[in-house]
Amino acid sequence: MPELPEVETIVRSLLPLVTGKAVRSVHVLCTDLRRALGPCFGASLTGRRIVSVRRRAKYMLFDLDDGRCWIVHLGMSGRLLRVKQLASHERRKHDHVIVGLSDGAGLVFHDPRRFGLMAVEDAASSTLLSAIGPEPLGRGFHAEYLSGLRRRTRRTVKDVLMDQRVVAGLGNIYVNEVLFTARVRPRRKLASLTAEECVRVVRATREILTEAIEHRGSSISDFLDGIGRRGAYQWRRRVYDRKGEPCRECATPIKAVVVGQRSSFYCPRCQR
């Protein structure tokens, strides 16, 4: 699933290309996404002008000129790709929504597993966004916030960081990388962390996400940005999916465990 750095990369790639463009057509080829597209979806989007593009957690928000947003979530395998000339685009299997723009280009939502979703809603009142926690690169996510959660949960630090209600946009790849950088094992209970370890986790979160965005996300499986380019962070991973390989800092073999039904990777020497 695309995580915060991948979604941010897509947003940055599309922002200069679609801002100011009007939606001329919407072709819905499959309504059966994670949340079914209603009969009014196309009409809600057609004729609107895109005034900006931004990210909230793992959602892309295309701000429209009527105050609403075209909200897009890519799910497990979704892509949102811009094609320069929509008229010459050859539709492929799993192209589910095709949006034509006023410059002749188009945005194609492609999703083999159909776990993605989209809607046209007021972002301020959308139930898709209302329960999401603070952005990890924003002011609302800080050591005091994380430290204050220790008394209210018995969950592992990894489970807490992956909970979108606690902090927005983090997923399995980057939580593994964050905890390695913070020198904390993924199976540690959040309640067991010291105040200093909470500082390290927050600092590592900002460091890893900033680095991943700079390298345009991870193309571990099928991730492409909005114009079809691969990311490069996958070559910089410290622990994720590196079971048995030497730690880049101490050469100890990376171990894998299951935390919250997800594979987790750590260095038994560097992380405590």
C-alpha positions in Angstrom: 0.0 0.0 0.0 1.4 3.5 -0.8 2.3 5.2 2.4 2.8 8.9 3.2 6.0 9.4 1.2 4.5 7.7 -1.9 1.2 9.7 -1.7 3.1 12.9 -1.1 5.3 12.1 -4.2 2.2 11.6 -6.4 0.7 14.9 -5.1 3.9 16.8 -5.9 4.2 15.3 -9.3 0.6 16.1 -10.2 0.2 19.6 -8.6 1.8 21.7 -11.3 0.2 19.7 -14.1 -3.5 19.7 -13.0 -3.9 22.9 -11.0 -6.2 25.3 -12.8 -7.5 22.6 -15.2 -11.2 21.9 -15.5 -12.7 18.5 -15.5 -14.3 17.9 -18.9 -15.4 14.3 -18.6 -15.6 11.4 -16.0 -15.9 7.8 -17.2 -16.6 5.3 -14.5 -15.8 1.9 -15.8 -16.2 0.1 -12.4 -18.2 1.4 -9.5 -17.3 -1.6 -7.2 -14.4 -0.1 -5.3 -13.8 -0.3 -1.6 -16.7 2.2 -1.2 -19.0 2.0 -4.2 -19.1 5.0 -6.4 -22.6 6.5 -6.4 -24.5 7.5 -9.5 -23.8 11.2 -8.8 -20.0 10.8 -8.6 -19.3 11.8 -12.2 -21.7 14.7 -12.2 -20.2 16.0 -9.0 -16.8 16.2 -10.6 -17.6 17.2 -14.2 -17.3 20.9 -14.9 -15.3 21.6 -11.7 -11.9 23.3 -11.8 -9.0 21.9 -9.8 -7.6 24.7 -7.7 -4.9 22.7 -5.8 -3.8 19.3 -4.8 -2.7 18.3 -1.3 -2.3 15.2 0.9 -4.0 14.2 4.2 -2.6 11.0 5.7 -2.7 8.5 2.7 -5.4 10.4 0.9 -5.0 12.8 -2.1 -7.2 15.8 -2.0 -8.0 17.6 -5.2 -9.5 20.9 -4.1 -12.3 22.0 -6.4 -13.6 25.5 -7.2 -16.9 24.8 -5.5 -15.2 24.3 -2.1 -15.4 20.5 -2.1 -12.6 18.0 -2.7 -12.1 15.0 -5.0 -10.8 12.6 -2.4 -8.7 9.7 -3.6 -7.2 6.7 -1.7 -5.1 4.2 -3.6 -5.8 1.2 -1.4 -3.3 -1.7 -1.8 -2.5 -1.6 -5.4 -4.0 1.6 -6.9 -2.3 4.1 -9.2 -3.4 7.5 -10.3 -1.5 8.3 -13.5 -1.7 11.4 -15.7 -1.7 10.7 -19.5 -0.7 13.6 -21.7 -3.3 12.9 -24.4 -6.4 11.2 -23.1 -7.8 10.7 -26.6 -4.9 8.3 -27.5 -5.0 6.4 -24.2 -5.6 2.7 -24.6 -7.8 1.5 -21.8 -6.3 -1.4 -19.9 -7.9 -4.0 -17.7 -8.4 -2.5 -14.1 -8.7 1.1 -15.4 -11.7 1.9 -13.3 -12.1 5.7 -13.5 -10.9 8.0 -16.2 -11.0 11.8 -15.7 -10.6 14.1 -18.8 -9.1 17.5 -18.2 -9.4 20.8 -20.2 -5.9 20.6 -21.6 -6.6 17.2 -23.3 -4.7 15.3 -20.6 -6.4 12.8 -18.3 -6.1 11.1 -14.9 -6.5 7.3 -14.9 -7.3 5.4 -11.8 -5.9 1.9 -12.2 -6.5 -0.6 -9.3 -6.2 -4.4 -9.8 -7.4 -5.2 -6.3 -10.2 -2.6 -6.1 -9.3 -1.6 -2.5 -9.0 2.1 -3.5 -11.8 4.6 -3.1 -12.8 8.1 -4.1 -15.5 10.6 -3.4 -16.4 14.2 -3.9 -17.0 15.7 -0.5 -16.4 18.6 1.8 -13.0 17.7 3.3 -13.9 19.4 6.6 -16.9 17.2 7.2 -15.9 14.0 5.3 -16.1 10.9 7.4 -13.2 9.5 5.5 -10.9 12.1 7.1 -12.6 13.0 10.4 -10.9 10.4 12.6 -7.4 10.7 11.3 -4.6 11.7 13.8 -2.0 14.4 13.5 0.4 14.6 10.5 3.8 13.2 11.5 5.6 16.1 9.9 3.3 18.6 11.5 3.3 20.4 14.8 0.7 18.1 16.3 3.0 15.1 16.4 5.6 15.6 19.1 7.3 13.8 21.9 4.9 15.0 24.6 2.0 13.7 22.5 3.5 10.3 22.0 4.6 10.1 25.7 1.1 11.0 26.9 -0.2 7.9 25.1 1.9 5.5 27.1 -0.6 5.5 30.0 -3.6 4.8 27.8 -2.6 1.7 25.8 -1.1 -1.7 26.2 -0.2 -2.0 22.5 3.2 -2.3 21.0 4.9 0.9 19.8 4.6 -0.4 16.2 0.9 -1.0 16.4 0.4 2.5 17.8 2.5 4.2 15.1 0.5 2.4 12.4 -2.9 3.4 13.8 -4.2 6.2 11.6 -6.2 7.6 14.5 -2.9 8.2 16.4 -0.7 9.5 13.6 -1.5 9.9 9.9 0.0 8.2 7.0 2.5 5.7 8.5 2.6 2.1 7.3 4.6 -1.0 7.6 7.6 0.0 5.6 8.4 3.3 7.3 7.4 2.3 10.8 10.1 -0.4 10.6 12.6 2.1 9.4 11.6 4.7 12.0 12.0 2.2 14.9 15.4 1.1 13.7 16.6 4.7 13.5 15.1 5.3 17.0 16.8 2.1 18.3 13.5 0.7 19.6 12.3 -2.9 18.8 8.9 -3.2 17.2 7.5 -5.5 19.9 8.2 -3.1 22.7 5.0 -2.0 24.5 4.6 1.7 24.1 4.1 2.0 27.8 7.7 0.7 28.3 9.3 3.5 26.4 11.1 6.2 28.3 10.5 9.9 27.6 13.9 10.0 25.8 12.9 7.1 23.6 9.7 8.9 22.7 11.8 11.9 21.7 13.9 9.5 19.5 10.9 8.0 17.9 9.4 11.4 16.9 12.7 12.6 15.7 13.3 9.4 13.7 9.8 9.7 12.2 10.5 13.1 10.8 14.0 12.0 9.6 12.8 8.9 7.7 9.8 10.5 6.1 11.7 13.5 5.0 14.4 11.2 3.5 11.8 9.0 1.8 10.0 12.0 0.2 13.3 13.3 -1.0 13.9 10.0 -2.8 10.3 9.9 -4.1 9.1 7.0 -2.1 9.6 3.2 -2.4 8.9 1.2 -5.6 9.1 -2.1 -3.8 6.3 -3.6 -5.9 4.3 -1.5 -8.3 4.5 2.1 -7.0 4.7 4.9 -9.7 4.2 8.6 -9.2 1.6 10.6 -11.0 3.6 10.7 -14.3 4.9 7.1 -14.2 8.3 7.4 -12.5 9.6 4.9 -9.9 10.7 5.9 -6.5 14.2 5.3 -5.2 14.0 4.9 -1.4 13.9 1.1 -1.6 17.6 1.1 -2.1 18.1 2.9 1.2 16.1 0.7 3.5 17.9 -0.2 6.8 15.7 -3.1 7.9 12.4 -3.5 6.0 12.3 -6.8 4.1 16.0 -7.5 4.8 15.6 -10.6 7.0 19.0 -12.4 7.2 20.9 -9.6 5.6 23.6 -7.8 7.6 22.7 -4.6 9.5 24.2 -1.7 7.7 25.6 -0.4 10.9 26.8 -3.4 12.9 26.6 -6.3 10.4 24.3 -8.4 12.7 21.7 -10.3 10.6 18.4 -8.6 10.5 15.6 -10.6 12.2 11.9 -10.8 11.4 8.9 -11.2 13.8 5.2 -10.7 13.4 3.6 -7.8 15.1 -0.1 -7.1 14.7 -0.3 -9.6 11.8 2.4 -7.8 9.9 6.0 -8.7 9.3 8.4 -6.6 11.3 12.1 -6.3 10.8 14.8 -5.2 13.3 18.4 -5.5 14.3 18.8 -7.4 17.5 22.0 -5.5 18.4 21.1 -1.9 17.5 17.5 -2.0 18.8 16.5 -2.6 22.4 
